[in-house]
Amino acid sequence: MFHDLLRLPVTSRDVLVPVDVLAVLLTAWVVTAPVLRRSRAHPVRAVLVRLAALLVGAGAGLVAVWWTGDVLDLFGVSFTPVTRMWIAFAGAAIALLLVVLVQGGWTLRVVAVGAAAAVALSAGLGVNVDFGFYKDLEQAIATNPYATRSLAVQHGVRSGSVVDAARWRAPADMPRAGETLSVRIPGTVSHFRARKAVVWLPPAARVAHPPTLPVLVALSGQPGQPADMFQTGDLGRYLDRYAAAHHGLAPVVVSPDQLGAPERNPMCVDSRRLGRSATYVMTDTVRWIRQHLPVATTPSAWGIIGFSQGATCAMQFSTAHPGVFGSALAISSEAAPQNGSLQNTIAQGFGGSAAAYRAASPSAIMTAHGRYRHHLTVFGFGQDDAPYRASTLALRAVAERVGMQTSLLVSPGSAHDWNTVRYVLAHGLPRVIAHLGLPAMTGAL
């Protein structure tokens, strides 16, 4: 029963509507109680005071969002009107609770606490839907739900090219779906303290003698964890759809931990203060993939995808290492590595060198490299995400100037959130997969 409770979908109407209705009813009762119960000498005045408290609390919530999000940019995103509305509701409930606690009446105080809790829960669920993050309670609690396994070192030398899909014959005992698992990728060279990575194996990779497949490196945003692309982004589900239509063939996916912890942002560079994140991904992880997975070795068979901070990393790595990655899918990439203010970014990641910081931006890397051959970058952002729209368009302009193949996807009605991620993955993966050497397909996954 407890397991079923954890699987309760917190984004469904069966959960959202009852919570919203309860919040409205309790709040309405708390506001109108003086008139309904005639328990005060001036009931109308008491109701007006509570209505005023709702307005003041809502205004305070909006100011708090504006100050922390728009002025200080503490979260690195621009909040949508929907999220601002929910935070205003939460502020209104808190203000109402404070007024009722002062005005007195123990029964009403208890109900006011319940109303504030219901509104807070309703607001939290509403913001979660707007960001498209947690689907159920289990996802919110379990940071990495995938079983840990050790993968054996592959013997023999793999072909540089991907299997010819026209000649591939799936064995009769091939599993019908892919498998998602956790693995430990040691920081042998970098000494970077990474959390467990997540690996997705398509059905064709789970047979006794797997074919040579392409590989995708997937990077979460920050704060985040390697499992995010699968738990929240549905990456495995989209690739399962592709594999089902192509006799079990699909790219292998490896999602390493480029952060080290949810609150850390090493910016995918090597630094004394934040660790050697770049070396962990580009040396330790790349080497581990080639040693443990049935993947091709040529850049045309390697791609990298990411969201937000992970997209910035994907752009840094794919542009700086075209000999490793021939494809990239960047969802809401920043224009340059960022860790708080510009001053903090330069101090933390680049030893105080502004020149090193400027050189680390994807645009600077592309410009310094010159022409790229046979390189694809698919860009995406949310329709309502103005800051990342600007950075994405600027990066795409430079990418096209240096000869990259590009395409652009705009997620309708979403912003800097996981709704955008799922839209761009569903519509962008088919083009990336085709560029990796597997059969093309029309439409979204």
N, C-alpha and C positions, 0 to 999 in steps of 0.2 A: 504493500500500500504506500509506504514511504517512497519507494522507487517510482511509483506511478505519479505521486505528487510532484517529484522533481521533474518529471517529464511533462508537467502541465504547461501547455503553450501559452506563454505570457503575452503573446501578440495577437491572440485570437479574440473575437468578439465575445465569446463565452466567458472570458476573464475580464476584458476591458469594460464591457457594458455594465455588469453588476457592480464593479468597483466604482465606476463613475456615478452611477445612480445612487449608490450608498453615500458617496461623498456629497452629492448635491442635496440629498434628503437631510442628512445630519447637519450640514451647514445651514440649510434653510430653517431647520427647527431651532438651531442655536440663535439665529438672527431674530426670528419672530417669537421666540418663547415669551418675552415680556408681555406681548400683546395677547398671545394665546392663553397664558396662565394667569394674567392679571396679578402678577406677583410683585410688581413694583409700583411705586407712587406715580411715576411718570413713564409708563411703558413705551409710548411713542418716542420719547427722547432716547430711551435705552436702545430702541431699534435703530434710530438714526445714528447713534454713536457707533453701533456695530457695523452699519453700512459704511460709515466713514472709515472705520478701521479696515474694512475690506479694500476700499479704494486706496488708502494710504499704504497698506501692505503690498498690494499689487504694484503700485508705483515704485515702492522700495525694491521689489523684486526686479522690475524692469531696469531700474537704475543700477542695481548690482550686476545684472547681465551686461549692460552697456559698459560699465566701468571695467569689469574684469575681462570681458570678451573683446570689446571694441577698442577701448583705450589702452589697457595694459596688455592685451593679447596673451593672457596667461595660458590659454588652451590651444592656441595656434589655429583656431577655426572661427568662422563667422557663424553665429547661431542663427537658425532659421526663425521665421515668425512663429512657427508652431512651438518650438522649444521655448522661445521667449514667453509665449502665452502660458505654457505649463508652469514655468518658473514664477510668473506673475500670480497664478492661482495659488501656488505654494506659499508665496509671500503673503497673500491675502489671508490664507488660513492661519498662518502664524500670528499675524496681527490680531485677527479675531479671537484667537485663543488667549492672547495676552490681555485683551480687554475683558473677556469673560472671567479670567482668573482674578482680575481686580474687582469687578462688579460683584462677585460672590455668588453663592448658591452651589452647594456641593454636587447636587445632581446635574446641574447645568455644566459645571466644570468638567465632570466626567464625560458628558456627552461632547463637550467642546474638544476635549483631548481626542476622543474617538473621531470627531469630524476632521480635526487637523491631521490625524494619522491617515484617515481615508483619502483626504485631499493630497497628502504627500505621496501616498502609494499611487494614487491615480496620476499625479504629475510624473512620478518616476517611470511608470509604465508608458505614459504618453511620450516622454522624452526618449525612452528606449525604442519605441516604434519609429519615432522620427529619425533616430540614428541607425535603426535597423540592426541593433547589436545582438542582445540576448534573445533567443527563441524560447527558452524554458529555464527553470530554476537550476537544473543540472548544469547548464552551460555557464551560468553565473557563478556557480560554486566550484566546478571542476575546471582548473586551469588547463589541464591536458588530459582528456579522457581516454587517450589511445594507449593500448598495451605496449610495453617496451619489449623490443626484440633486438637480438644481435644478428647482423647480417654477415654472412661469410665473405671472405675475400674472393673475388672472381678470378678464376684461373684461365690462362690463355689471353691472347691479344684480341681485343674487339676490333671490328671493322670501323673505319673512319666514317662510313656512311650508314644511314638508316636502312632498315629492312625494306625490301621491295614489297609493298603491300599487295601487289597483284600476284605475287608468288607465295605469299604467306598462307599456310594452312593451319588453322587452329586445331590443336589436339582435342580429342574427344573429352578428355578429363579436365580441360581448362575451366577454371572458376568463371562464374557468370559476371562477377563484379570485381572491382578493384579492392585493394586492402589498404587501410590507413594505419600506420603504426608509429611509435616513438623510437628513436634511436639516439645513442650518444655519439656525437661527433667530437672527438677530442681536439683541443687546441694545441696540437703537438708543436707547431712552429710559433704560433701567435701567443700561446699561453693565455688566451682569452677565456674568461670564465663564462661559458655559454650554458644556457639551459638545454634540455633535450630538444633535438630537432624532430620534425614530423616528416615522414616519407609516405607517399602514395604510390602504390604499385598497380599498374593496370593489369587486367586479366592475363594478357600475353606475357607479362613479366613474372607471373606466378607459376608458370609451368616448369617442367624439369629442364628443358633446354630453351630458354627464352630467346627471342630474336633480339637484334640490336635496335634499340629504341632511342628516340630523342629524349632530352631531359629539360625540365623547367625548374629553375631555382625561384622560390616564392618567398617574399619578405613582407612581414606584417608592418603595420604602422606603429607609432609610439604615442602613448603607452600601448603595449601589445605583447603578444607571445606567438611562437611558431604555429600553434594550433588555430589561430584566428582565421587564416585563409580557408581552413576547412570547416571549422565549427560555424563561423559567421558568414564567410564568403562563399560557402558551398562549392569550393573549387573541385573537390572530389566528386560531387554529384554531377557537375557539368561534364567532367571528363569521363565519368561512367556512361553518360549519354553518348558521348563520342565513341567510346570503346564498343558500346552495344551495337552501334551502326557500322563498325569497322572490324569485326571479327576479333575483338579483344585488344586491338592495337590502340595505343594512346601514349603520350609522353609520360615518363616517370617524373614525379615531382618531389623535390626536396625543399623543405622549409626550415632553414637553419635559424639560429638565434643571433641576430646581428646586434642585439641590444645588451644582453646580459642580465637585465631585470626590467620590469615594466616601467619603472620611473627613470631609467637611464637612457641617455641618447648619445652614443659615441659617434653619431653622424657618419658611420661607415668610413672612418678614416683611422689611421694609426696615430695615437697621441699618448703622451706620457700620462696625462691625467685620467683619460677614459679608457685606455687599453687599445689593443691592436685589432679593432673590429674588421678593418679592411683585409688584413692578412688572414684573419680567421675565415672569412668568406671566400676570398680569392685563392688562398693556398690550402688551408686545412680542409675546408669543405669541398672545394673542387677536387682535391686529391682523393678524399674519402669517396666521393661519388664515383670517380673513375675506377677505384679499387673494388668497390662493393656492389655496383649496380650494372645491369646489362645495357649500357648506354654507348652511343657513338662518341667519337673523340673530336670531330671537326666542329668548328664554330657554327656551321650551318645547322647543326643538330642541337645546339644549346641556346636556350632562351632564359630570360630572367623577368620576373613580374613583381610588382609591389604596389602598395597603397600608401599614400601620404609620405611619411618619413621613409617607408620601404620603397616607394616609387622614386624618391630622390636618390636613394642608394642604388636602385636598379639603373637609373640614368647614369650615375657616377661609374658604376662597374661596367655597364655595357659600352659606354663611350670610351672609357679608359682601357678596356680590354677587349677590343674587337677580335683578337685572336682566340678568345674563349667564347664570347657570346655573339651570335649573329642576329638575335632577335630580342626585343624588349617590349613589355607591356607596362606602361607607367600610368597609374590611376591617381590623379590629383597630386602630381609631383610639385615639390617646392622648386623655386628657381635655383636655390643653392642650399648646402647643408645649413641647418639652423638649430640652435640650442638656446632658446631664450633670446635675449637681446643680442645685437650684433657684437657688442663688446664682449659679452660672455661667450658667444660662439667662437670668436677669434682666440680668446684666452684659453678656453677649455680644449678646443680641438686642434688649434694650430700654433700653440706655444706663443701667442701674442703676435704672430706674423700676419698682417693684413694681406700681404702679397700671396702667402700660401693659401689663405682663405679664398681669395679671388681665383686662384689657379685651380681650386678644387670644385668649382661650380661646373655642372655639366656643359653649359654653354662655352666656358673657357676651355674645357677639355676637348670639345668638338672642334672649336676654332683652331686650337693648337695642333690637333691631329691632322686636319685637312680632310681630303675626300675619303668617304667610306664606300666600300664596295659590297654589294649584296647584303646590306644591313637594313633590317626592318624595325621600326619603332611604332607601336600603336599607342596613341595617347587617349586619355579619357578624363572627364571631370563631370561634376554635377551641374545641372542647369542653373541652380541657385547658388553656386559657389563662386562668387565673383573673384576673390583673391587667387584661387587656384585656377580659375579660368585664365587669368592674366599670365600666371607663371607657365601654364601649359602651352598657351599660344606662343609665348616667347620662345620656349624650348623647341616647339615644333618648327618655328621659323628658322632657327639656327640649324636644326637637324636637316631640313630640306636644303638649306644653303650649302651644306657639306655633302650632299648627295645621298642621304638616307631615303629609303622608301618610308613613307609615313601614312598613317590614317588617323582620323579623329572621331571619337565617340562622345556624345553628350547625353548623359542620363537625364531623361525628362522628369522634372518635378522633384529632384533630389539635390542634396548639397554635399558637404564634406562628411559623408556617412557611408555605412555599409550597403545601403540601397544602391548607391552609385557603384560600389565595388561589384555587386552581383550583376548589375546591368552591363557594366563594361566587360566583365569576365564572360558573360553569356554571349555577348556580341563580338568581343575581340579575340577570344581564344581560337575560333575557327581559322582566322587569318594567320595567327601566330603558328598554329599547328601545321597549316599548309606550308608555311615558310620553313618549318623544321624538317620537312620531308615526308610527312604523312599525307594521306589523301585529303583534298579540299572538300569542304561541304558548304552547302548554301544555308542561309538562315542562322538563327541563334541556337545555342545549346539549351 
